[in-house]
């Protein structure tokens, strides 16, 4: 495994790292030591990670490999709302917006 993305969250002083297998670690400093606050493993490579301007949300883009055809309209961006996060699908990438 190798680290592929590193993103700093200034408002909350958190660090997000992504590795080549798709595991995302969110790190936070606690009592002068860095600890893992969250582990997100979707077993899919992450193509992009970005914090929102206020640091409360993250946009995670995964590489999507469709094994079966999906009925997606000709609209460039498809939106799927779920209970915990929002998913946007465009061509071969899925964009997941998640609030921490």
N, C-alpha and C positions, 0 to 999 in steps of 0.2 A: 504494500500500500504506500501511496505517496500523497502528500497534501497538494490539492489542486486549487483551492480557493481559501482566502483569508479575508474576513471583513470585520472591521471595528465598529462597534456601536457606541458612539460618543455619549449620548444622553444617559445610558444605563451602564456605561463602562463594561461592556461585554465584548467578547471576541467569538466569532463564529469561524470554524474551520471545516472544510469538506475534504474528504479523501477520494482517491480514484475509484473506490468501490461504491461511493454514494453515501457514506456515513457522514452526518453532520454533527459536530460537537459544538455546543454553546458553552463557553467558559466564562466564569465570573470570579473576581478576586474576593476572597473571604479571609479575613485575618491574615493578611500579607501572603496568602497562598492562592494559587489558581485552582479552582475546582470545576468539575463538569456540572453544569446546571441542567443540560438537556442533551439527550442523544436521539437522533432521528435517523433510522436506517430503513430506507425503502429499497435497498439492493438495486438501485438504479443510479448511474452517474449523474452528478449535478452539473449543469452547464452554466448556471448563474445563481448568485445569491446576493441579495441586497436588503439592507435595513431601510425602513421608512424614515422620513425626515425626523419624526419624533422618537424613533427607536422602539416603538411598541409593536411593530409588525415586521415580518420578514417576507420577502418575495423569493421563492425558491423555484428555479427552473430545472426540470429533470429531462434527461434524454429519454424519449419514449420510443420503444420499438413495438409496433403493433403487429401481433401475430395473426389477427383476424381483421378484416376490413371493418371500419367503424362508420356508421351512417352519420357523417358530419356534413352539414349544409355547406353551400359555397361561400358563406360568410367567412372572412379571414380569421375570425376569432370566435371560438365556442366557449360559453361560460356555463359552469356547473356549480351550483351552490350546495354545500353540505352543512352539517350541523357545526363543525369545528373549523372548517377552512373553505376557501373558494378555489376552484380549479379552472384555469383557462387553457384551452388546447388550441394550438396553431401549428399546422403542418406536423412536424415530428417532435415538437417540444410541448411539455405541459408546464404551466406556470401555476404554482400553488402559493396563495397568499394566506399566511397563518399569523394569528395574533397571539403574542406571548403573554 
